[in-house]
Amino acid sequence: MSDAMQMQTVVPTTFWHRLEDGRIQCDVCPRFCKLHEGQQGLCFVRANQGDQIVLTTYGRSSGYCIDPIEKKPLNHFLPGTPVLSFGTAGCNLACKFCQNWDMSKAREMDVLADEAPPAAIAQAAKELGCASVAYTYNDPVIFLEYAVDVAKACHERGIKSVAVTAGYITPQPRKLFFEHMDAANVDLKAFTDEFYYKVCGGHLQHILDTLMYIKHETDCWLETTTLIIPGSNDSDDELKRMTEWVVENLGPDVPMHFSGFHPDWKMMDVPATPMATLVRARNIALAAGVRYAYTGNVHDKAGESTYCHQCGKMLIGRDWYVLSDWHLSEDGQCEFCGARCSGVFHGPPGAWGAKRMPIRLKDYAALA
């Protein structure tokens, strides 16, 4: 990209159409925001400007940080390696329990502290020894054009791309987006449409469609995460139906993460998730046939570790994102029985551990 393009933060988009009443409908997600000139969509970052839908945050970020890949969470994608994580602002869902509300619910441009063209992000990842770049903190589908351009720049340098998303996206942009992603963790927030509608402002079926698409129509590695909220989505029946659906429709090898909720945003009156609830959710998943089920946001080595689905031996031990045990061959076979562990494994594991390292992209922009 030229220097002029690097500084351009408002860019035209393609997934929209004009309505007979003069408004323009954004077609990126199932919300289908219908906007008059000057109006923003619910996501905040897509707007009607100049009689077209534009992305207003291209090249802007709410911050960059190197994390362990297991924090996304991805337990079967290049374990132990560092990932350069960043997000922008806004979101196309309205989850009352949002754990990143300061960024995803932001409506002020000053939350976007850094400017960086795609090449600078990719080069920073390479210089810092990151195996991948993650689009996270807020949902990358709303800054699709920027994420795709970053992914292209990363692939040119041998860096993988990771999407952390709620999967609330329509078919055409979904195809473009996941064509450029190497791995994704999709939030499966609950398994009732009532929860999605009342708590998140969306609908369950669109997420199920995205999960099916990623698994069956792409080469993108897939894992899911469910934030378990006491009294909202933690019943045995719902967890059983959810995990059985995953096994039947996505297969037993898609890892499922069950994470602990803490009071936040508009659900400050709900207690944190007890450890016993997360263990119960994991056990329900295993009983349903899920081969790789995990607890998250808690210290639980047994629930964080990976076991062979055939012989039951521990393959990858994890202790707060630190790999404590490793019994896989370089291509992912169990050292005890030879069974293949599903995932993306390239050689020995990384040793990044639990470190979290904030960075400033401006320090690497000149190298791009």
Residue frames relative to the residue before (quaternion, step in Angstrom):
aa qw qx qy qz dx dy dz
M 1.0000 0.0000 0.0000 0.0000 0.00 0.00 0.00
S 0.4813 -0.6523 0.4971 0.3094 3.60 -1.09 0.63
D 0.6656 -0.4915 0.3643 0.4273 3.57 -1.28 0.31
A 0.6302 0.5391 -0.3410 0.4427 3.59 1.03 -0.76
M 0.6733 0.4857 -0.2993 0.4703 3.55 0.97 -0.87
Q 0.6023 0.5787 -0.3611 0.4146 3.59 1.07 -0.71
M 0.7236 0.4408 -0.2431 0.4723 3.58 1.02 -0.74
Q 0.5611 0.6139 -0.3910 0.3942 3.59 1.25 -0.19
T 0.1192 -0.8338 0.5379 0.0358 3.59 -0.47 1.16
V 0.6821 0.3737 -0.2754 0.5650 3.60 1.28 -0.15
V 0.0510 0.8212 -0.5607 0.0930 3.58 -0.46 1.21
P 0.5303 -0.6254 0.4608 0.3395 3.62 -1.09 0.60
T 0.2130 -0.7588 0.6026 0.1254 3.55 -1.22 0.53
T 0.4423 -0.7260 0.4743 0.2288 3.58 -1.28 0.18
F 0.6858 0.5026 -0.2973 0.4344 3.60 1.08 -0.56
W 0.5207 0.5750 -0.4634 0.4284 3.57 0.23 1.35
H 0.0391 -0.7841 0.6144 0.0784 3.58 -1.29 0.17
R 0.5300 -0.6379 0.4682 0.3049 3.55 -1.25 0.53
L 0.3002 -0.7354 0.5833 0.1696 3.52 -1.17 0.72
E 0.6504 -0.5501 0.3599 0.3806 3.56 -1.20 0.47
D 0.6812 0.4895 -0.2980 0.4556 3.60 1.12 -0.56
G 0.6480 -0.5519 0.3106 0.4230 3.60 1.27 0.19
R 0.5797 0.5667 -0.3890 0.4376 3.57 1.20 -0.25
I 0.3167 -0.7081 0.5867 0.2326 3.57 -1.32 0.18
Q 0.2645 -0.7719 0.5630 0.1314 3.54 -0.91 0.97
C 0.3177 -0.7171 0.5929 0.1825 3.54 -0.91 0.99
D 0.1882 -0.8276 0.5255 0.0592 3.58 -0.78 1.04
V 0.3741 0.7483 -0.4817 0.2607 3.60 1.19 0.29
C 0.8190 0.0870 -0.0377 0.5659 3.60 0.88 -0.81
P 0.6739 -0.5386 0.3310 0.3825 3.59 -1.23 0.41
R 0.4912 0.6453 -0.4491 0.3749 3.59 1.21 0.06
F 0.1205 -0.8516 0.5000 0.1010 3.59 1.23 -0.59
C 0.0093 0.8316 -0.5534 0.0459 3.58 0.71 1.08
K 0.1937 -0.7738 0.5990 0.0704 3.56 -0.91 1.04
L 0.0495 -0.8750 0.4758 -0.0749 3.51 -0.22 1.34
H 0.3464 -0.6678 0.6200 0.2231 3.52 -1.20 0.75
E 0.6957 -0.4426 0.3540 0.4413 3.57 -1.28 0.29
G 0.8107 0.2603 -0.2127 0.4794 3.56 -0.88 1.01
Q 0.6112 0.5634 -0.3586 0.4248 3.59 1.21 -0.22
Q 0.3196 -0.7144 0.5904 0.1974 3.54 -1.26 0.61
G 0.5018 -0.6112 0.5126 0.3345 3.53 -1.25 0.45
L 0.7030 -0.4402 0.3255 0.4540 3.56 -1.27 0.16
C 0.6228 0.5705 -0.3393 0.4141 3.59 1.10 -0.66
F 0.4238 -0.7280 0.4257 0.3304 3.60 1.31 -0.41
V 0.7592 0.4226 -0.2229 0.4419 3.63 0.98 -0.72
R 0.6918 0.3752 -0.2734 0.5532 3.61 1.23 -0.17
A 0.0264 0.8274 -0.5506 0.1076 3.56 -0.74 1.10
N 0.4529 -0.6296 0.5526 0.3052 3.54 -1.34 0.35
Q 0.1759 0.7587 -0.6036 0.1708 3.54 -0.46 1.28
G 0.8390 0.0764 -0.0795 0.5328 3.55 -0.77 1.02
D 0.6232 -0.5806 0.3252 0.4108 3.56 1.06 0.79
Q 0.6891 0.3525 -0.3112 0.5513 3.55 1.00 0.88
I 0.4776 -0.6301 0.5129 0.3343 3.57 -1.26 0.31
V 0.0641 -0.7988 0.5982 0.0001 3.54 -0.82 1.06
L 0.3780 -0.6480 0.6003 0.2774 3.52 -1.35 0.34
T 0.2527 -0.8295 0.4872 0.1037 3.57 -0.57 1.15
T 0.7295 0.4191 -0.2316 0.4884 3.63 1.23 -0.13
Y 0.2468 0.7769 -0.5426 0.2028 3.59 1.09 0.57
G 0.8374 0.1764 -0.1394 0.4982 3.57 -0.84 0.97
R 0.6338 0.4908 -0.3367 0.4939 3.59 1.27 0.25
S 0.0692 -0.8114 0.5803 0.0070 3.56 -1.00 0.82
S 0.4358 -0.6680 0.5396 0.2696 3.52 -1.30 0.46
G 0.7834 -0.2857 0.1424 0.5332 3.57 1.24 0.27
Y 0.2403 -0.7608 0.5920 0.1141 3.53 -1.24 0.61
C 0.0586 0.7959 -0.5967 0.0846 3.55 -1.00 0.85
I 0.3218 -0.7070 0.5869 0.2281 3.57 -1.10 0.67
D 0.0600 -0.7981 0.5984 -0.0369 3.54 -0.77 1.17
P 0.5359 -0.5284 0.5059 0.4215 3.56 -1.31 0.03
I 0.5629 -0.6133 0.4252 0.3552 3.61 -0.98 0.78
E 0.6046 0.5824 -0.3534 0.4127 3.59 1.12 -0.64
K 0.6097 0.5766 -0.3538 0.4130 3.61 1.19 -0.36
K 0.5378 0.6793 -0.3902 0.3116 3.63 1.18 -0.33
P 0.2273 0.6923 0.0202 -0.6846 1.90 1.92 -1.47
L 0.0054 -0.7494 0.6621 0.0047 3.56 -1.14 0.82
N 0.1363 -0.8320 0.5364 0.0371 3.57 -0.43 1.23
H 0.7492 0.3692 -0.1963 0.5137 3.58 1.25 -0.37
F 0.6273 0.4967 -0.3386 0.4951 3.57 1.20 0.44
L 0.8199 -0.2284 0.1027 0.5148 3.57 -0.34 1.32
P 0.0546 -0.8563 0.5129 0.0265 3.62 0.72 1.06
G 0.8220 0.2785 -0.2142 0.4482 3.52 -1.14 0.76
T 0.5941 0.5982 -0.3630 0.3968 3.58 1.24 -0.05
P 0.4886 -0.6504 0.4900 0.3131 3.59 -1.20 0.49
V 0.1330 -0.7720 0.6186 0.0605 3.56 -1.13 0.73
L 0.3462 -0.7141 0.5720 0.2072 3.56 -0.94 0.92
S 0.1088 -0.8347 0.5399 0.0014 3.58 -0.43 1.26
F 0.1421 0.7758 -0.6110 0.0680 3.55 -1.09 0.71
G 0.0967 -0.7651 0.6308 0.0857 3.53 -1.34 0.31
T 0.4199 -0.6631 0.5375 0.3084 3.55 -1.29 -0.13
A 0.5742 -0.5338 0.4213 0.4560 3.59 -0.52 -1.16
G 0.7230 0.4422 -0.3145 0.4275 3.53 -1.25 0.37
C 0.0399 -0.7731 0.6325 0.0255 3.55 -1.36 0.21
N 0.3847 -0.7331 0.5098 0.2337 3.59 -1.13 0.56
L 0.6401 0.3861 -0.3616 0.5572 3.56 1.26 0.40
A 0.3171 -0.7540 0.5500 0.1688 3.57 -1.25 0.29
C 0.0622 0.8545 -0.5120 0.0613 3.56 0.92 0.96
K 0.4187 -0.7345 0.4832 0.2274 3.55 -0.74 1.06
F 0.7080 0.4438 -0.2479 0.4903 3.58 1.24 -0.45
C 0.2392 0.8288 -0.4919 0.1177 3.61 1.26 0.14
Q 0.3001 -0.7748 0.5383 0.1406 3.56 -0.83 1.07
N 0.7252 0.3279 -0.2151 0.5660 3.59 1.32 -0.17
W 0.1516 0.8623 -0.4769 0.0779 3.56 1.16 0.64
D 0.5947 0.5931 -0.3801 0.3874 3.60 1.07 -0.60
M 0.7260 0.3539 -0.2335 0.5415 3.59 1.20 -0.49
S 0.7204 0.4669 -0.2769 0.4317 3.57 0.75 -1.00
K 0.7343 0.3733 -0.2312 0.5176 3.60 1.14 -0.52
A 0.3860 0.7495 -0.4652 0.2700 3.57 1.29 0.08
R 0.1082 -0.7810 0.6127 0.0546 3.54 -1.10 0.77
E 0.6335 0.5011 -0.3312 0.4876 3.57 1.25 0.30
M 0.4894 -0.6888 0.4519 0.2861 3.57 -0.86 0.94
D 0.6155 0.5861 -0.3741 0.3710 3.62 1.06 -0.53
V 0.5081 0.6060 -0.4489 0.4160 3.61 1.23 0.02
L 0.6432 0.5086 -0.3143 0.4782 3.58 1.24 -0.44
A 0.1406 -0.8736 0.4638 0.0441 3.52 0.19 1.34
D 0.7896 0.3116 -0.1459 0.5080 3.58 0.96 -0.80
E 0.1856 -0.7263 0.6458 0.1450 3.52 -1.27 0.53
A 0.1887 0.7821 -0.5796 0.1290 3.58 -0.90 0.86
P 0.3750 -0.6896 0.5683 0.2469 3.57 -0.92 0.88
P 0.6978 -0.4884 0.3145 0.4191 3.61 -1.16 0.45
A 0.6519 0.5343 -0.3293 0.4255 3.59 0.91 -0.87
A 0.6360 0.5315 -0.3368 0.4467 3.60 1.03 -0.71
I 0.6374 0.5153 -0.3284 0.4693 3.59 1.01 -0.78
A 0.6700 0.4995 -0.2984 0.4610 3.56 0.88 -0.95
Q 0.6717 0.4949 -0.3005 0.4623 3.57 0.94 -0.86
A 0.6161 0.5365 -0.3415 0.4648 3.57 1.04 -0.74
A 0.6397 0.5248 -0.3237 0.4589 3.57 0.94 -0.88
K 0.6684 0.4978 -0.3002 0.4640 3.56 0.95 -0.88
E 0.6751 0.5028 -0.2962 0.4514 3.58 0.86 -0.97
L 0.7314 0.4328 -0.2265 0.4759 3.57 1.06 -0.78
G 0.5234 -0.6839 0.3846 0.3323 3.58 1.27 0.10
C 0.3854 0.7261 -0.4831 0.3016 3.58 1.17 0.52
A 0.4085 -0.7159 0.5137 0.2381 3.56 -0.97 0.85
S 0.8113 0.0749 -0.0029 0.5798 3.57 1.18 -0.52
V 0.3005 -0.6916 0.6209 0.2139 3.51 -1.42 0.21
A 0.1784 -0.7980 0.5702 0.0795 3.59 -0.89 0.94
Y 0.2554 -0.7165 0.6334 0.1421 3.53 -1.05 0.92
T 0.2015 0.8091 -0.4890 0.2562 3.55 -0.14 1.31
Y 0.6365 0.5302 -0.4249 0.3650 3.59 -1.37 -0.25
N 0.7356 -0.0470 -0.0220 0.6754 3.58 0.96 -0.87
D 0.6568 -0.5640 0.3201 0.3848 3.61 -1.17 0.21
P 0.4104 -0.7566 0.4527 0.2329 3.60 -0.63 1.07
V 0.5325 0.6294 -0.4421 0.3534 3.63 1.08 -0.32
I 0.6583 0.5130 -0.3323 0.4393 3.61 1.09 -0.53
F 0.7275 0.2768 -0.2434 0.5787 3.61 1.24 -0.23
L 0.0030 0.8785 -0.4761 0.0385 3.50 1.12 0.91
E 0.6853 0.5013 -0.3041 0.4320 3.61 0.76 -0.99
Y 0.6565 0.4973 -0.2947 0.4846 3.55 1.00 -0.84
A 0.6608 0.5143 -0.3070 0.4522 3.59 0.90 -0.93
V 0.6563 0.5074 -0.3141 0.4617 3.59 0.94 -0.86
D 0.6651 0.4935 -0.3116 0.4659 3.60 0.93 -0.82
V 0.6259 0.5112 -0.3396 0.4813 3.60 1.05 -0.71
A 0.6440 0.5297 -0.3226 0.4479 3.59 0.95 -0.87
K 0.6402 0.5197 -0.3254 0.4628 3.58 0.98 -0.81
A 0.6640 0.4951 -0.2999 0.4733 3.58 0.94 -0.89
C 0.6382 0.5248 -0.3237 0.4611 3.58 1.04 -0.75
H 0.6659 0.5100 -0.3124 0.4461 3.57 0.87 -0.91
E 0.6022 0.5600 -0.3543 0.4453 3.59 1.09 -0.63
R 0.7486 0.3639 -0.1908 0.5203 3.58 1.20 -0.56
G 0.5803 -0.6254 0.3593 0.3782 3.57 1.26 0.28
I 0.5122 0.6276 -0.4161 0.4130 3.57 1.25 0.44
K 0.3886 -0.7287 0.5194 0.2194 3.60 -0.91 0.93
S 0.3005 -0.7421 0.5718 0.1790 3.56 -1.31 0.38
V 0.1311 -0.7979 0.5883 0.0060 3.53 -0.95 1.03
A 0.1685 -0.7799 0.5974 0.0800 3.58 -0.85 1.00
V 0.0929 -0.7384 0.6656 0.0550 3.55 -0.95 0.96
T 0.1584 0.8362 -0.4760 0.2213 3.53 -0.10 1.34
A 0.4655 -0.6390 0.5318 0.3035 3.53 -1.31 0.37
G 0.4445 -0.7411 0.4198 0.2776 3.59 1.27 -0.08
Y 0.4585 0.6835 -0.4517 0.3443 3.59 1.24 0.37
I 0.3720 0.7119 -0.4741 0.3605 3.54 0.29 1.33
T 0.4565 -0.6978 0.4888 0.2563 3.58 -1.11 0.69
P 0.7363 -0.4984 0.2344 0.3930 3.60 -1.18 0.52
Q 0.7040 0.4763 -0.3077 0.4277 3.65 0.72 -0.92
P 0.7004 0.4156 -0.2891 0.5032 3.64 0.76 -0.84
R 0.5725 0.5850 -0.3778 0.4327 3.59 1.11 -0.58
K 0.6439 0.5215 -0.3194 0.4599 3.58 0.96 -0.86
L 0.6710 0.4881 -0.2985 0.4716 3.59 0.89 -0.92
F 0.6747 0.5229 -0.3068 0.4209 3.58 0.81 -1.00
F 0.7762 0.3801 -0.2112 0.4566 3.58 0.62 -1.10
E 0.4691 0.6458 -0.4443 0.4067 3.56 1.26 -0.09
H 0.7619 0.3725 -0.1783 0.4990 3.57 1.12 -0.70
M 0.6019 0.5594 -0.3606 0.4414 3.61 1.28 0.06
D 0.3240 -0.7521 0.5462 0.1762 3.57 -1.02 0.84
A 0.7845 0.0129 0.0004 0.6200 3.57 1.19 -0.52
A 0.0509 -0.7895 0.6113 0.0204 3.54 -1.21 0.56
N 0.1276 -0.7114 0.6796 0.1256 3.48 -1.24 0.64
V 0.1331 -0.8111 0.5690 0.0244 3.55 -0.57 1.21
D 0.3989 -0.6984 0.5446 0.2378 3.55 -0.89 0.96
L 0.0660 -0.7276 0.6822 0.0301 3.54 -0.79 1.09
K 0.2118 -0.8801 0.4132 0.0995 3.50 0.37 1.37
A 0.7639 -0.1062 0.1005 0.6286 3.55 1.18 -0.58
F 0.3570 -0.7352 0.5195 0.2495 3.57 -1.22 -0.08
T 0.6061 0.4598 -0.4091 0.5039 3.54 1.03 0.90
D 0.5015 -0.6463 0.4778 0.3202 3.55 -1.04 0.72
E 0.5691 0.5989 -0.3800 0.4159 3.58 1.15 -0.60
F 0.6439 0.5086 -0.3216 0.4726 3.60 0.95 -0.87
Y 0.6761 0.4979 -0.3085 0.4471 3.59 0.79 -0.97
Y 0.6972 0.4802 -0.2834 0.4507 3.57 0.91 -0.87
K 0.7572 0.4091 -0.2199 0.4593 3.58 0.78 -1.01
V 0.7686 0.3726 -0.1877 0.4849 3.59 0.99 -0.78
C 0.7969 0.2896 -0.1304 0.5138 3.58 1.09 -0.73
G 0.3962 -0.7285 0.4755 0.2936 3.59 1.19 -0.35
G 0.6535 0.4737 -0.3242 0.4933 3.58 1.08 0.70
H 0.4220 -0.6816 0.5284 0.2795 3.55 -1.26 -0.40
L 0.5782 -0.6498 0.3926 0.2989 3.55 -0.96 0.97
Q 0.6574 0.5658 -0.3467 0.3570 3.60 0.76 -0.96
H 0.6151 0.5559 -0.3579 0.4296 3.59 1.03 -0.69
I 0.6474 0.4959 -0.3203 0.4820 3.59 1.05 -0.70
L 0.6378 0.5164 -0.3323 0.4649 3.59 0.96 -0.79
D 0.6258 0.5312 -0.3337 0.4636 3.59 1.03 -0.75
T 0.6538 0.5087 -0.3139 0.4640 3.58 0.97 -0.84
L 0.6411 0.5230 -0.3231 0.4594 3.58 0.95 -0.84
M 0.6550 0.5042 -0.3065 0.4721 3.57 0.93 -0.89
Y 0.6537 0.5213 -0.3180 0.4470 3.56 0.94 -0.86
I 0.6648 0.5036 -0.3159 0.4524 3.59 0.80 -0.97
K 0.7040 0.4910 -0.2761 0.4325 3.57 0.81 -1.01
H 0.8234 0.3123 -0.1230 0.4576 3.56 0.78 -1.01
E 0.7644 0.3683 -0.1947 0.4921 3.60 1.18 -0.38
T 0.7487 0.3274 -0.2020 0.5399 3.62 1.23 -0.08
D 0.4678 -0.6347 0.5299 0.3124 3.54 -1.39 0.06
C 0.4046 0.7304 -0.4543 0.3105 3.57 1.31 0.18
W 0.4064 -0.6982 0.5310 0.2558 3.61 -0.83 0.98
L 0.1636 -0.8282 0.5353 0.0255 3.59 -0.84 1.03
E 0.0759 0.7287 -0.6801 0.0259 3.51 -1.18 0.84
T 0.2675 -0.7652 0.5621 0.1644 3.60 -1.20 0.43
T 0.1480 -0.7627 0.6207 0.1054 3.52 -1.31 0.44
T 0.0616 -0.7645 0.6405 0.0394 3.54 -1.06 0.83
L 0.2760 -0.7333 0.6023 0.1529 3.55 -0.76 1.10
I 0.2439 -0.8032 0.5302 0.1195 3.57 -0.43 1.20
I 0.0958 -0.8143 0.5724 -0.0084 3.56 -0.52 1.27
P 0.4719 -0.7007 0.4498 0.2898 3.61 -0.57 1.08
G 0.8450 0.1680 -0.1542 0.4837 3.54 -0.89 1.03
S 0.7026 0.4701 -0.2689 0.4616 3.61 1.24 -0.10
N 0.8238 -0.0334 0.0624 0.5624 3.59 0.83 -0.96
D 0.5381 0.6818 -0.3464 0.3543 3.56 1.25 0.42
S 0.4069 0.7189 -0.4852 0.2867 3.60 1.17 0.28
D 0.6168 -0.5506 0.4118 0.3833 3.56 -1.18 0.58
D 0.6573 0.5344 -0.3172 0.4263 3.56 0.91 -0.93
E 0.6884 0.4757 -0.2958 0.4608 3.59 0.84 -0.93
L 0.6641 0.4972 -0.3074 0.4660 3.58 0.93 -0.84
K 0.6298 0.5248 -0.3312 0.4672 3.57 1.05 -0.70
R 0.6750 0.4865 -0.3001 0.4665 3.59 0.88 -0.91
M 0.6418 0.5315 -0.3216 0.4496 3.58 1.00 -0.83
T 0.7265 0.4414 -0.2597 0.4582 3.56 0.73 -1.03
E 0.6189 0.5207 -0.3457 0.4757 3.59 1.08 -0.59
W 0.6191 0.5277 -0.3434 0.4694 3.59 1.06 -0.71
V 0.6386 0.5280 -0.3303 0.4520 3.59 0.93 -0.86
V 0.6763 0.4890 -0.3023 0.4606 3.60 0.82 -0.95
E 0.7012 0.4784 -0.2750 0.4515 3.58 0.88 -0.93
N 0.8017 0.3406 -0.1513 0.4672 3.59 0.90 -0.92
L 0.7680 0.3050 -0.1710 0.5365 3.58 1.13 -0.58
G 0.5192 -0.6363 0.4094 0.3974 3.55 1.23 -0.45
P 0.6150 -0.6033 0.3756 0.3416 3.58 -1.19 0.51
D 0.6586 0.5623 -0.3059 0.3956 3.61 1.19 -0.40
V 0.5193 0.6086 -0.4389 0.4090 3.62 1.22 0.04
P 0.3593 -0.7539 0.5029 0.2225 3.62 -0.49 1.13
M 0.1561 -0.7729 0.6106 0.0741 3.55 -1.08 0.82
H 0.1696 -0.7793 0.5996 0.0657 3.57 -0.92 1.01
F 0.1246 -0.7671 0.6268 0.0565 3.58 -0.95 0.92
S 0.0948 -0.8525 0.5137 -0.0186 3.54 -0.28 1.33
G 0.5029 -0.6703 0.4719 0.2740 3.51 -1.20 0.64
F 0.3760 -0.7141 0.5594 0.1891 3.54 -1.01 0.96
H 0.0485 -0.7440 0.6594 0.0964 3.54 -1.25 0.53
P 0.6150 -0.5802 0.3649 0.3898 3.63 -0.98 0.72
D 0.1961 0.7791 -0.5681 0.1784 3.58 -0.78 1.04
W 0.8447 0.2184 -0.1659 0.4596 3.52 -1.48 0.30
K 0.8110 -0.2376 0.1827 0.5024 3.62 -0.49 -1.13
M 0.6584 0.4433 -0.3257 0.5137 3.59 1.23 0.43
M 0.1504 0.8267 -0.5220 0.1466 3.54 0.90 0.98
D 0.6600 0.5261 -0.3035 0.4422 3.58 1.21 -0.41
V 0.5934 0.5549 -0.3676 0.4527 3.59 1.28 -0.01
P 0.4417 -0.7162 0.4648 0.2756 3.62 -0.79 0.92
A 0.6159 -0.5319 0.4289 0.3922 3.55 -1.27 0.37
T 0.5722 -0.6107 0.4321 0.3359 3.54 -1.19 0.59
P 0.3985 -0.7059 0.5235 0.2624 3.63 -0.77 0.93
M 0.6119 -0.5550 0.4229 0.3724 3.55 -1.15 0.64
A 0.6360 0.5578 -0.3333 0.4163 3.59 0.95 -0.86
T 0.6232 0.5400 -0.3406 0.4516 3.60 1.08 -0.67
L 0.6620 0.4969 -0.3072 0.4695 3.59 0.96 -0.83
V 0.6324 0.5152 -0.3261 0.4779 3.58 1.01 -0.79
R 0.6377 0.5239 -0.3218 0.4640 3.57 1.00 -0.83
A 0.6504 0.5130 -0.3176 0.4616 3.60 0.91 -0.89
R 0.6522 0.5100 -0.3151 0.4640 3.58 0.94 -0.86
N 0.6669 0.5025 -0.3045 0.4583 3.58 0.92 -0.85
I 0.6210 0.5257 -0.3423 0.4700 3.58 1.05 -0.71
A 0.6438 0.5190 -0.3182 0.4636 3.59 0.99 -0.83
L 0.6623 0.4996 -0.3105 0.4641 3.59 0.89 -0.90
A 0.6521 0.5160 -0.3091 0.4615 3.58 1.00 -0.82
A 0.6589 0.5074 -0.3001 0.4673 3.58 1.15 -0.64
G 0.6301 -0.5592 0.3297 0.4262 3.58 1.25 -0.23
V 0.4301 0.6678 -0.4835 0.3677 3.59 1.27 0.14
R 0.3539 -0.7789 0.4804 0.1931 3.59 -0.63 1.10
Y 0.7926 0.1932 -0.0721 0.5739 3.57 1.09 -0.72
A 0.1330 0.7860 -0.5820 0.1609 3.57 -0.16 1.33
Y 0.1063 -0.8323 0.5435 -0.0237 3.55 -0.87 1.03
T 0.3254 -0.6666 0.6234 0.2472 3.51 -1.31 0.46
G 0.0864 -0.8197 0.5660 0.0166 3.59 -1.09 0.65
N 0.7778 0.3073 -0.2766 0.4733 3.55 -1.31 0.50
V 0.6954 0.3613 -0.2711 0.5589 3.57 1.25 0.37
H 0.4730 -0.6399 0.5135 0.3210 3.57 -1.26 0.34
D 0.2800 0.7443 -0.5364 0.2827 3.55 -0.21 1.32
K 0.2195 -0.8226 0.5071 0.1342 3.57 0.23 1.26
A 0.6356 0.5344 -0.3408 0.4407 3.60 0.94 -0.80
G 0.7384 0.4263 -0.2281 0.4700 3.56 0.93 -0.90
E 0.6607 0.4990 -0.3048 0.4707 3.59 1.23 -0.37
S 0.6486 0.5685 -0.3037 0.4048 3.58 1.19 -0.54
T 0.4116 -0.6991 0.5403 0.2235 3.53 -1.30 0.49
Y 0.1243 -0.8006 0.5854 0.0299 3.55 -0.93 0.99
C 0.5539 -0.5993 0.4615 0.3479 3.55 -1.17 0.60
H 0.4187 -0.7247 0.4860 0.2517 3.58 -0.78 0.99
Q 0.6815 0.4904 -0.2906 0.4589 3.59 1.21 -0.37
C 0.8223 0.2068 -0.1061 0.5195 3.62 0.70 -1.01
G 0.4754 -0.7185 0.4051 0.3060 3.60 1.27 -0.19
K 0.4900 0.6672 -0.4370 0.3517 3.60 1.23 -0.01
M 0.5448 -0.6061 0.4601 0.3524 3.58 -1.18 0.57
L 0.2238 -0.7872 0.5660 0.0995 3.56 -0.83 1.05
I 0.7810 0.0379 0.0093 0.6233 3.56 0.99 -0.93
G 0.1781 -0.7732 0.6012 0.0951 3.55 -0.67 1.11
R 0.0575 -0.8010 0.5958 0.0093 3.58 -0.95 0.88
D 0.0178 -0.7792 0.6257 -0.0325 3.50 -1.01 0.94
W 0.7901 -0.2283 0.0950 0.5609 3.59 -0.05 1.32
Y 0.7482 -0.4173 0.1875 0.4805 3.58 0.77 1.14
V 0.5901 0.5334 -0.3850 0.4680 3.61 1.22 0.02
L 0.3557 -0.7295 0.5425 0.2170 3.59 -0.83 0.98
S 0.1452 -0.8310 0.5359 0.0338 3.56 -0.51 1.21
D 0.7765 0.1467 -0.0757 0.6081 3.59 1.21 -0.47
W 0.0124 0.7914 -0.6110 0.0156 3.60 -1.14 0.62
H 0.0996 0.8028 -0.5748 0.1238 3.55 -0.50 1.22
L 0.4639 0.6338 -0.4707 0.4019 3.55 0.88 1.04
S 0.4604 -0.6211 0.5467 0.3215 3.53 -1.17 0.56
E 0.7079 -0.4708 0.3057 0.4286 3.58 -1.25 0.24
D 0.7419 0.3641 -0.2353 0.5115 3.61 1.12 -0.49
G 0.6720 -0.5745 0.2759 0.3771 3.57 1.23 0.48
Q 0.4767 0.6537 -0.4639 0.3609 3.60 1.07 0.59
C 0.5503 -0.6098 0.4675 0.3266 3.55 -1.12 0.76
E 0.4159 -0.7251 0.4944 0.2384 3.57 -0.80 1.01
F 0.6589 0.5247 -0.3105 0.4406 3.60 1.19 -0.38
C 0.8405 0.1140 -0.0299 0.5288 3.59 0.85 -0.94
G 0.5330 -0.6702 0.3892 0.3394 3.59 1.24 -0.11
A 0.4585 0.6839 -0.4579 0.3351 3.60 1.23 -0.05
R 0.4659 -0.6799 0.4959 0.2736 3.56 -1.09 0.73
C 0.2466 -0.7273 0.6228 0.1495 3.55 -0.98 0.92
S 0.4140 -0.7307 0.4818 0.2502 3.58 -0.62 1.07
G 0.4718 0.6582 -0.4940 0.3165 3.54 -0.99 0.85
V 0.4732 -0.6154 0.5365 0.3308 3.52 -1.35 -0.22
F 0.0917 0.7967 -0.5809 0.1395 3.55 -0.30 1.33
H 0.0122 -0.7938 0.6075 -0.0255 3.58 -0.78 1.03
G 0.8391 -0.0958 0.0339 0.5344 3.56 -0.14 1.26
P 0.7803 -0.3127 0.2331 0.4889 3.58 -1.23 -0.43
P 0.6000 -0.5854 0.3961 0.3748 3.61 -1.16 0.45
G 0.5350 -0.5966 0.4839 0.3516 3.53 -1.27 0.36
A 0.3206 -0.7487 0.5515 0.1803 3.55 -1.30 0.23
W 0.2354 0.8057 -0.5156 0.1722 3.60 1.08 0.64
G 0.2611 -0.8015 0.5003 0.1978 3.57 1.05 -0.75
A 0.7460 -0.4143 0.3019 0.4251 3.57 -1.15 -0.65
K 0.3604 0.7723 -0.4720 0.2258 3.59 1.25 0.11
R 0.1059 -0.7460 0.6535 0.0724 3.54 -1.23 0.65
M 0.0072 0.8378 -0.5419 0.0664 3.59 -0.55 1.17
P 0.2557 -0.7654 0.5715 0.1489 3.63 -0.34 1.21
I 0.0578 -0.7899 0.6095 0.0354 3.59 -1.11 0.68
R 0.3448 -0.6912 0.5880 0.2402 3.55 -1.35 0.27
L 0.4223 -0.7394 0.4683 0.2359 3.56 -0.63 1.11
K 0.5755 0.6102 -0.3929 0.3769 3.58 1.07 -0.57
D 0.5991 0.5766 -0.3535 0.4285 3.57 1.19 -0.48
Y 0.7534 0.3672 -0.1974 0.5085 3.57 1.24 -0.41
A 0.4526 0.7173 -0.4416 0.2928 3.59 1.25 -0.27
A 0.6645 0.5237 -0.3109 0.4330 3.61 0.98 -0.83
L 0.6506 0.5323 -0.3154 0.4402 3.59 1.20 -0.45
A 0.5509 0.6500 -0.3874 0.3522 3.58 1.22 -0.44
